[in-house]
Amino acid sequence: MVNQLSVVQHDFSVRPDSLFNGYDNLRHSIDGSGRLVVTPPGSTAGYWILASKLEYDCSNGGGLSIRCDQTLNAGNGSPETGLQIKIDINNYIYIVKSGSLLRFREKLSGGNNDTSVTYDPVAHRYWRVRGKGNVAYWDTSPDGGNWINQRTKTTLLDLSSMSIEIIVGTLDGGTASIGAAIFDDLNMPHPRSFMAFL
């Protein structure tokens, strides 16, 4: 039985071991404000991924949201900070900050299909991916309550059974001052978020 996405919630006040595999004590930490901090070694290529232990139905109109307080610094090696729902390495829906852009990606059978906007850390503080039937949506919000749809696409991906991943890293390495990515409020309710999904 596939789990409903609505049951996924975490405020990162403690390690998210109940939901995810992949917590690395060298690269993941919880700061004093109860936020998830991911600090990859900038000079080394690789991704530090928290991957959900279960699969979830992402096709029923519900969404997966997260607050991103800080992304990796732009630099050599294409540092990425992202949230995705995934079937496998070649098939997923992804919101990713890369360089100066926030990308809204569908990867289908290994091929990327992207749209993007210039990243604004205030206007794009919250990210959300969601689905209804065979339609995928990528949304952003400044406050977690007022959402702007950035992309809508009919997809051939089966959204009814997907894993969740929080991804931080760099494809090529080479940026010593890569910094850290900071997340909070995974799918946490918001007082102004009482809205009907499309």
Secondary structure, 3 states (H helix, E strand, C coil): CCEEHHHCCECCCCCCCCCEECCCCCCEEECCCCCEEECCCCCCCEEEEEEECCCEECCEEEEEEEEEEECCCCCCCCEEEEEEEEEECCEEEEEEEECCEEEEEEEECCEEEEEEEECCCCCCCEEEEEEECCEEEEEEECCCCCCEEEEEEECCCCCCCEEEEEEEEECCCCCCCCCCEEEECECCCCCCCCCCCC
